[in-house]
Every structure is written in structure tokens, then in C-alpha cells.
Amino acid sequence: MAGSCSGGARCRNNMPEYETTDLNTQVLHVRSFGALWKANLREEDLSLEQAVPADEDAAVAEDFHCTPEIAAELRAVCRIDALKSSGKEDTEVIPEDTSLITLRVRQKALERREETITVDRACRQETFIYEMHKLRKPYQTVLVLGSQKLTELRDSISCVSDLQIGGEFSSQPDQAPENISKDLYKSAFFYFEGIFYNDRRNPECRDLSRTIIEWAESRDRGYENLQAAIMEDYTFNDLNIKIGFPYLYCHQGDCEHIVIITDIRLIHRDDCLDRSLYPLLTKKHWLWTKKCFVCKMYTARWVTNDDSLAPQDPSFFCDVCFQMLHYDADGNKLGEFLAYPYVDPGIFN
């Protein structure tokens, strides 16, 4: 939680004891938790407005514990205009005689990166992509405002399975797909502390939690009081959650993702203050792009199995190479193979 508390013992008594060593917190209500902090913080701790000092040289001297003369020199040398590029330098080339320490560090990092690229990179790349396809759970970190609806969080989460192709396909590789999975299967839910928050914004959405609740109630399975709610009726502030506890986001019927709330805090000056940009994606896994096995240049658009014309199974091809290798000039199929449209996970980079 951002800010400092001035309440002393009273503050500690009012704050919930929610820490559990190496596991997760106790259940807490998000809005109530925030209200407790706001009640015990000073007004200046809650304000994002920075006071403008009357004498900037004096403020710098106070911060750095130096004389006013040194403070004035620091402001002159380190002003924003002095740090800007003149526009004449090539930003892609680092001069050998540069006096900037940051550029020297970057140059060493680039040289070290080239030296550490090993021959087994392709093998490791294949293993990583295989695992990502198997799990279909790319890691993402999203910042959410407490007042935002759960549907906004749902819309900000992207998954490889959302972009899988739906509809009928011709044997011709140049025929475009009719839909992607996200357009066809709109149902989804979040599960937090015994409640399934179902996305029911579209008439086509189904209650994916009904089968789970009926299964839990059919016998004494140890899951009591499971409930279903409408996702768009709830905000993040309305949730009862545990910090660090694994919850569930399910969509596409069977595509499941672990959701973990890692932190709850007040917004501060270092955060993005543009509300329209939230939920804000701050981190995600880098996914390697699968290149065509023939040209080694373009991103794969087709994957084949049991391909008599390919050296390995499965094999990946771009549109052009797939057409030239597997079809003649009249569009007739050559050889024996099974071909499927391929959505490269690298599109999330």
C-alpha cells in the first residue's frame, strides 16, 4: 500500500491481519480494505499533487545536501534540454569514444548477448513454443482500478485460443477464415471465493458455471455454497479475495487460466494516471515466432501432419511456400498430408 501511516498503534490495530507466511492472505473485502487505509492516512499522503517549490535551487540543495552553488550547477547540467538528443546522431550506432556510462553498459550488454547465443537456441525455442501451445496460458500482468468492472478485466486478457480459426475451410490456402474463436464463443467466468462471475453481456453467452455447481451439489464433494453472479454487475472493489491465492478465469468452454492477485495498494505518482488506459497491461511473456521451414523468412501460416513432402512432423509453412510445395498450377493437391491453419503465438509480442 502506497503512502505512510501516521496512526501508530491505532493504525496497526485497525489494519486486518491478512499476512500468512509463504502462502496467501486471509479473505479481505477490497473496498473495505482501501477504506481502512484511507481513514488512517494523512491528506497529503493521499494527494497526487506535488507542491512546486518557490526556489528550485534551494529545493535541489536540500535534497542533495549541497551548497546552493552546486545545486545551481546541477540544475544547469542535468536539465531536460541538456539530456535531449540533437537529432543528428544515429541512435542505432553506439560510438566507441562515448563518454556516457549508460551507452557503455549497453554496448557491453549487446556484445555479451551475441557471445552467449548458443547453437541449441532453435531446440529451446521449439520446446518453449510446445509448452505454450500445450498450456495456452501466456503470462500477463494487468493493473486494474478498483472501480472498474470485471468485464473490463476480462476484455484485457488475451489468449492464443481466442484467435484460433473457426468456420469452414476450403482446401485452398488462400481462402480467408470466417471467424475467430473469440467471435464465436463469448462465454467466460471468473471464480473468486466460491462465486462464479459469468459474462452475460451477449445473448449468446452461456452460464459455464452451471455444470460445475450442479456437479458439486450432486454429491457431498466438499464444495458448499457455490454461487453464480453476473460479471458486469461487479467491480474489483466488490470482490472478497485472498492476496497470493490462485483463482480461475475460464473461457472458450475449457480454456482455463490461473489468476493471482499479487498486490492491492493505493495509486501513486509513479503509476499511469490516465484512467482510460486501464486495465493496463504491464508485462507478458515473449513468444518466439515460428518461421516457415522452407524460406526461413516469413511467419508460419500453415502446419502439416503426416506430410510426405516435408522432412519432419509437424512442419510449418508460410502461405506462398505452402502453396508452391503442396499444390500444382491448377490447384490440385500433391502428395499426402493433413494441413491446418496456424496462428502463431508470436502475434502477442
C-alpha positions in Angstrom: 0.0 0.0 0.0 1.5 3.3 -1.0 1.9 6.2 1.4 3.0 6.3 5.0 0.8 5.8 8.0 0.7 8.2 11.0 -1.7 6.4 13.2 0.8 4.4 15.2 -0.7 1.6 17.3 -4.2 2.7 16.4 -3.4 2.1 12.7 -1.9 -1.3 13.4 -5.0 -2.3 15.4 -7.4 -1.3 12.7 -5.5 -2.9 9.8 -6.6 -6.5 9.2 -4.1 -9.3 10.0 -4.1 -10.7 6.5 -0.5 -11.9 6.0 0.1 -15.7 6.0 3.8 -16.8 5.8 4.7 -18.4 2.4 1.0 -19.0 1.5 -1.6 -16.3 1.0 -3.6 -13.8 3.0 -6.9 -14.2 4.8 -10.0 -13.2 2.9 -10.5 -9.5 2.7 -13.0 -7.2 1.0 -11.2 -4.9 -1.4 -13.4 -1.8 -0.8 -13.2 -2.2 3.0 -9.5 -2.7 2.9 -9.0 0.5 0.9 -11.3 2.4 3.2 -9.3 1.4 6.2 -6.1 2.7 4.7 -7.7 6.0 3.6 -9.1 6.5 7.1 -5.6 6.2 8.6 -3.5 8.2 6.1 -2.9 11.9 6.1 -4.4 14.1 3.4 -1.0 14.8 1.9 -0.4 11.1 1.7 -3.5 10.6 -0.5 -2.8 13.6 -2.8 -1.0 13.1 -6.1 -0.4 16.8 -6.4 3.3 17.8 -6.0 4.0 21.1 -4.4 6.1 23.5 -6.6 9.0 24.9 -4.5 9.4 28.7 -4.6 13.2 28.4 -5.0 14.1 25.4 -7.1 17.9 25.8 -6.4 17.1 25.7 -2.7 14.9 22.6 -3.1 17.8 20.8 -5.0 20.3 21.8 -2.4 18.1 20.4 0.3 17.5 17.1 -1.5 21.2 16.6 -2.2 22.6 18.2 0.9 24.8 20.5 -1.0 25.5 24.2 -1.3 23.3 26.5 -3.5 26.1 27.0 -5.9 26.5 23.2 -6.6 22.7 22.9 -6.8 22.5 25.6 -9.5 25.3 23.8 -11.4 23.5 20.5 -11.1 20.3 22.1 -12.5 22.1 23.6 -15.4 24.0 20.4 -16.4 21.1 18.0 -15.7 18.2 20.0 -17.1 15.9 18.1 -19.5 17.0 20.1 -22.6 20.7 19.0 -22.0 19.6 15.4 -21.9 17.8 15.5 -25.3 19.5 14.4 -28.4 20.3 16.9 -31.1 18.7 14.7 -33.7 21.9 14.3 -35.7 23.1 11.1 -34.1 22.4 7.6 -35.4 20.6 6.1 -32.4 21.3 2.6 -33.7 25.1 3.0 -33.5 26.9 3.4 -30.2 30.1 5.5 -30.7 33.3 3.8 -29.4 34.5 7.0 -27.7 31.2 7.8 -26.0 31.5 9.4 -22.5 28.0 8.3 -21.4 28.2 5.4 -19.0 24.8 4.1 -19.9 25.8 3.7 -23.5 29.0 1.9 -22.5 26.9 -0.5 -20.4 24.5 -1.1 -23.2 27.4 -1.8 -25.6 28.8 -4.4 -23.3 25.4 -6.0 -22.9 24.9 -6.2 -26.7 28.4 -7.8 -27.1 27.7 -10.3 -24.3 24.3 -11.2 -25.9 26.0 -12.1 -29.2 28.6 -14.2 -27.4 26.0 -16.2 -25.4 23.8 -17.2 -28.3 24.3 -21.0 -28.5 23.6 -23.5 -31.2 20.8 -25.1 -29.2 18.7 -22.0 -29.4 16.4 -23.5 -32.0 15.8 -26.6 -29.9 15.0 -24.5 -26.8 12.7 -22.3 -28.9 10.8 -25.4 -30.1 10.4 -26.7 -26.6 9.1 -23.3 -25.3 6.5 -23.0 -28.1 5.4 -26.5 -27.5 4.8 -25.8 -23.8 2.9 -22.6 -24.6 0.7 -24.4 -27.0 0.0 -27.1 -24.5 -0.8 -24.8 -21.6 -2.3 -22.0 -23.7 -1.6 -19.7 -20.7 0.7 -16.8 -21.6 1.8 -15.0 -18.5 0.4 -11.4 -18.2 0.5 -8.8 -15.6 -2.5 -6.4 -15.6 -3.2 -3.3 -13.4 -6.9 -2.8 -12.6 -8.6 0.1 -10.9 -10.9 -0.8 -8.1 -13.8 1.0 -9.7 -13.6 -0.9 -13.0 -16.0 -3.7 -13.8 -14.8 -7.3 -14.1 -15.8 -7.3 -17.7 -13.1 -4.7 -18.4 -10.5 -7.1 -16.9 -11.9 -9.9 -18.9 -11.6 -7.9 -22.2 -8.0 -7.0 -21.4 -6.9 -10.7 -21.1 -5.6 -12.2 -24.4 -5.1 -15.8 -25.1 -3.9 -17.9 -28.1 -7.1 -19.8 -28.1 -9.1 -16.6 -28.7 -7.5 -16.3 -32.1 -7.9 -19.9 -33.3 -9.8 -20.2 -36.5 -13.5 -21.0 -36.6 -15.8 -21.8 -39.5 -15.4 -23.9 -42.6 -12.2 -24.0 -44.6 -11.6 -24.9 -48.2 -8.6 -26.9 -49.3 -7.3 -23.7 -51.0 -4.8 -22.0 -48.6 -5.8 -18.5 -49.8 -9.3 -18.6 -48.5 -9.7 -16.4 -45.5 -11.4 -17.6 -42.3 -14.9 -16.6 -41.5 -14.4 -16.1 -37.7 -12.0 -16.4 -34.9 -12.9 -18.3 -31.7 -13.4 -15.1 -29.7 -16.2 -14.1 -32.0 -17.9 -17.4 -31.9 -17.6 -18.4 -28.2 -18.2 -15.4 -26.0 -18.9 -17.2 -22.7 -16.5 -16.8 -19.8 -16.3 -16.6 -16.0 -14.0 -15.6 -13.1 -14.0 -17.6 -9.9 -13.3 -15.8 -6.7 -14.0 -17.3 -3.2 -17.0 -19.5 -4.1 -18.6 -17.2 -6.6 -18.6 -17.7 -10.4 -18.8 -14.3 -12.1 -20.3 -15.1 -15.5 -20.0 -12.9 -18.6 -23.6 -12.5 -19.7 -23.3 -9.3 -21.8 -24.2 -11.1 -25.1 -27.4 -13.2 -25.6 -25.2 -16.0 -26.9 -23.3 -16.3 -23.7 -23.9 -19.4 -21.6 -23.6 -19.9 -17.9 -20.4 -22.1 -17.9 -20.5 -22.4 -14.1 -23.9 -24.2 -14.0 -22.4 -27.6 -14.8 -19.7 -27.2 -12.1 -22.3 -26.1 -9.5 -24.6 -29.0 -10.3 -21.6 -31.4 -10.2 -20.6 -30.1 -6.8 -24.2 -30.3 -5.4 -24.9 -33.8 -6.8 -22.9 -35.4 -4.1 -21.1 -34.4 -0.9 -17.9 -33.3 -2.6 -16.8 -30.7 -0.1 -17.7 -27.7 -2.1 -20.5 -25.9 -0.4 -22.4 -22.7 -1.1 -21.1 -22.2 -4.7 -22.9 -19.3 -6.3 -23.2 -17.7 -9.7 -23.3 -14.0 -10.4 -23.3 -11.7 -13.4 -19.8 -10.3 -14.2 -20.9 -6.9 -15.4 -22.6 -6.2 -12.1 -19.4 -6.3 -10.1 -16.3 -4.2 -9.9 -12.9 -5.2 -8.4 -13.8 -3.3 -5.2 -16.8 -5.6 -4.7 -14.6 -8.8 -4.5 -13.7 -10.8 -1.5 -10.2 -12.2 -2.3 -7.0 -13.5 -0.8 -3.7 -11.9 -1.9 -1.5 -14.5 -3.5 -4.2 -17.2 -3.8 -4.8 -18.9 -7.2 -8.2 -18.2 -8.7 -9.6 -19.1 -12.1 -10.5 -17.5 -15.4 -12.3 -19.8 -17.8 -13.3 -19.0 -21.4 -13.8 -20.9 -24.7 -15.5 -23.6 -22.6 -12.4 -25.4 -21.5 -9.5 -22.9 -21.7 -8.5 -22.2 -18.1 -6.1 -19.6 -16.7 -4.8 -19.1 -13.1 -5.5 -15.6 -11.8 -3.5 -14.4 -8.8 -3.9 -11.0 -7.2 -0.4 -10.2 -6.1 -0.9 -6.7 -4.6 -3.5 -4.2 -3.6 -2.4 -0.6 -3.0 -3.4 3.0 -3.4 -2.4 4.6 -6.7 0.7 6.9 -6.5 2.6 9.3 -8.7 4.6 6.7 -10.4 1.5 4.9 -11.8 -0.2 5.8 -15.0 -2.8 8.4 -14.1 -4.8 8.1 -17.3 -7.9 6.2 -16.3 -8.8 5.5 -19.9 -5.7 3.2 -20.3 -6.8 0.8 -17.5 -6.9 -2.2 -17.2 -3.2 -1.6 -18.0 -1.0 -4.5 -19.4 2.5 -4.1 -17.8 4.2 -7.4 -18.6 3.7 -10.5 -20.7 5.7 -13.4 -21.9 7.8 -13.0 -25.1 6.7 -15.7 -27.5 9.0 -16.9 -30.2 7.7 -16.5 -33.8 7.5 -19.7 -35.8 9.2 -19.2 -39.2 8.4 -21.1 -42.4 10.5 -24.3 -42.7 11.2 -23.6 -46.4 12.1 -19.9 -46.8 13.1 -19.3 -43.1 11.8 -15.7 -43.5 8.1 -15.4 -43.1 5.8 -16.3 -40.2 4.2 -19.7 -40.5 0.5 -19.7 -41.6 0.0 -23.4 -42.1 1.0 -26.6 -40.2 1.0 -30.1 -41.7 1.0 -33.6 -40.2 1.9 -36.9 -42.0 3.3 -34.8 -44.8 5.0 -36.9 -47.4 6.7 -33.7 -48.8 8.2 -32.5 -45.5 11.2 -33.8 -43.6 9.6 -33.7 -40.2 6.2 -33.8 -38.4 4.7 -31.3 -37.8 6.0 -28.9 -40.4 5.2 -25.2 -40.7 4.9 -23.1 -43.9 4.1 -19.6 -44.9 1.2 -19.1 -47.4 3.5 -18.9 -50.5 5.7 -21.9 -49.7 2.8 -24.0 -48.7 1.0 -23.3 -52.0 4.1 -23.9 -54.1 5.1 -27.2 -52.4 1.7 -28.8 -51.9 -0.4 -27.8 -55.0 0.2 -27.7 -58.7 -0.6 -24.7 -61.0 -4.2 -25.9 -61.3 -4.7 -26.1 -57.5 -4.6 -29.9 -57.4 -3.2 -31.5 -54.2 0.3 -33.0 -54.4 1.3 -35.9 -52.1 -0.4 -37.0 -48.9 -0.7 -34.6 -45.9 -3.0 -33.1 -43.4 -3.0 -29.3 -43.3 -4.4 -26.9 -40.7 -4.4 -23.1 -40.4 -1.8 -22.0 -37.9 -2.0 -19.0 -35.6 1.5 -18.1 -34.4 1.7 -17.2 -30.7 4.3 -14.5 -31.6 1.4 -12.2 -32.5 1.1 -11.4 -28.8 4.6 -9.8 -28.7 
